[in-house]
Amino acid sequence: IEIVKQYKYLGVIIDNHLNFNKHALQTKQKIYSRLNIIKTISNVKVGINTKNLINLYKALIQSILLYAAPIYLLASKTAIKHIEIAQRTALKYVLGPPPPYCPLCPYQQISRHPPYCPSH
């Protein structure tokens, strides 16, 4: 049996430390490459609605994130951080940026709605 530092099996890169950093970096690269499609389509001039953008996100990005998802239970914090940043970036293009935070607004402590502060 040959000893290797990493091995790709069914699309999952397994390394000798079992921290899945290489797999997370590859997943991040896949997300960013597919994110260009969402960027182009979410352009204001094209005019696609949010529901269709969410469906596109599920097809292009979420499918990558959910494939072999149980390995992230064993993944290092660094690997998970790479994936979270890529996912947050994708969601910003789909849902738009989050509303500004107002520490005086009691509604924003419960949820992110409403996006305005009725208390001032």
Backbone torsions as a table, in degrees:
resi	resn	phi	psi	omega
1	ILE	NA	130.0	-179.4
2	GLU	-84.7	135.4	177.8
3	ILE	-93.8	125.5	-180.0
4	VAL	-126.5	159.2	179.7
5	LYS	-78.5	-30.7	177.5
6	GLN	-150.1	153.4	-178.8
7	TYR	-144.0	135.9	179.8
8	LYS	-100.8	119.5	-179.0
9	TYR	-130.2	118.7	-178.2
10	LEU	53.3	38.1	177.1
11	GLY	84.9	-1.6	179.8
12	VAL	-106.7	126.8	178.4
13	ILE	-88.3	116.2	179.2
14	ILE	-104.3	122.2	179.5
15	ASP	-104.5	171.1	-174.5
16	ASN	-71.0	-13.8	177.9
17	HIS	-98.9	-7.3	-177.5
18	LEU	54.6	38.0	175.5
19	ASN	-103.1	-7.7	173.4
20	PHE	59.2	27.8	177.0
21	ASN	-64.0	-43.1	180.0
22	LYS	-63.2	-40.7	178.9
23	HIS	-65.0	-40.9	179.1
24	ALA	-64.2	-40.6	178.1
25	LEU	-65.4	-39.2	177.7
26	GLN	-66.6	-40.1	177.7
27	THR	-63.3	-42.2	178.2
28	LYS	-60.8	-42.5	178.8
29	GLN	-64.0	-39.5	177.5
30	LYS	-63.5	-42.5	-179.3
31	ILE	-63.1	-46.7	-178.7
32	TYR	-66.5	-32.9	177.9
33	SER	-69.1	-36.5	178.0
34	ARG	-80.0	-20.2	179.6
35	LEU	-65.8	-27.1	177.8
36	ASN	-61.0	-33.8	177.3
37	ILE	-65.6	-45.1	-179.5
38	ILE	-66.2	-38.7	178.0
39	LYS	-59.1	-45.6	-177.7
40	THR	-65.4	-44.7	-176.9
41	ILE	-73.7	-31.8	-178.6
42	SER	-79.4	-0.1	177.8
43	ASN	-57.5	141.2	-176.8
44	VAL	-59.2	-34.4	-176.8
45	LYS	-67.3	-32.0	-179.4
46	VAL	-72.4	-42.5	173.4
47	GLY	79.7	33.2	176.7
48	ILE	-78.9	142.6	-176.9
49	ASN	-83.1	167.7	-174.2
50	THR	-64.5	-37.5	-179.4
51	LYS	-60.0	-43.6	178.7
52	ASN	-69.4	-35.2	176.2
53	LEU	-64.6	-38.4	177.8
54	ILE	-64.8	-42.4	177.0
55	ASN	-62.7	-38.6	177.3
56	LEU	-66.3	-40.4	175.8
57	TYR	-59.8	-45.2	-179.5
58	LYS	-62.3	-39.6	-178.0
59	ALA	-74.0	-42.1	-172.9
60	LEU	-91.7	-40.1	-172.2
61	ILE	-103.4	-51.6	-175.5
62	GLN	-63.0	-32.8	178.2
63	SER	-62.6	-35.4	176.6
64	ILE	-68.9	-42.4	-177.5
65	LEU	-67.4	-34.7	-176.3
66	LEU	-83.5	-19.5	179.0
67	TYR	-67.7	123.5	-179.2
68	ALA	59.5	34.6	-177.7
69	ALA	-58.3	-33.3	-179.6
70	PRO	-60.7	-20.1	179.3
71	ILE	-67.2	-21.8	-179.3
72	TYR	-71.5	-12.8	172.5
73	LEU	-67.8	-28.3	179.5
74	LEU	-98.0	-7.3	-173.6
75	ALA	-72.6	155.5	177.6
76	SER	-73.7	163.5	179.0
77	LYS	-63.5	-33.8	178.4
78	THR	-63.8	-43.8	-180.0
79	ALA	-63.1	-43.5	-179.4
80	ILE	-66.3	-36.9	179.5
81	LYS	-61.8	-41.9	177.4
82	HIS	-58.1	-45.3	-177.6
83	ILE	-68.1	-41.8	-178.9
84	GLU	-62.9	-40.8	179.4
85	ILE	-63.5	-43.9	179.0
86	ALA	-64.6	-41.2	-180.0
87	GLN	-66.4	-42.8	178.2
88	ARG	-61.4	-40.0	178.4
89	THR	-63.0	-43.6	179.0
90	ALA	-63.5	-41.6	-179.6
91	LEU	-67.2	-30.2	177.1
92	LYS	-64.5	-37.2	178.4
93	TYR	-71.9	-31.9	-177.7
94	VAL	-80.7	-49.0	-173.7
95	LEU	-98.4	-11.2	-175.7
96	GLY	88.5	167.3	-179.8
97	PRO	-68.5	153.0	178.0
98	PRO	-67.0	155.0	179.2
99	PRO	-67.7	155.7	179.5
100	PRO	-62.8	144.5	-177.8
101	TYR	-86.3	133.6	177.3
102	CYS	-121.9	110.9	-177.1
103	PRO	-66.0	-18.6	180.0
104	LEU	-85.7	-12.4	-176.0
105	CYS	-85.8	117.3	-178.9
106	PRO	-70.8	-22.4	-177.9
107	TYR	-71.3	-33.0	-177.1
108	GLN	-75.8	-15.9	175.4
109	GLN	-75.7	-25.6	179.5
110	ILE	-87.2	-47.4	-179.9
111	SER	-151.6	-180.0	-179.5
112	ARG	-90.4	4.8	180.0
113	HIS	-113.5	142.3	-1.8
114	PRO	-79.2	157.4	-177.4
115	PRO	-75.3	-2.6	177.0
116	TYR	-113.6	167.2	-178.9
117	CYS	-109.1	105.4	-178.4
118	PRO	-74.1	-9.4	-177.3
119	SER	-80.6	-11.8	174.7
120	HIS	-140.7	NA	NA
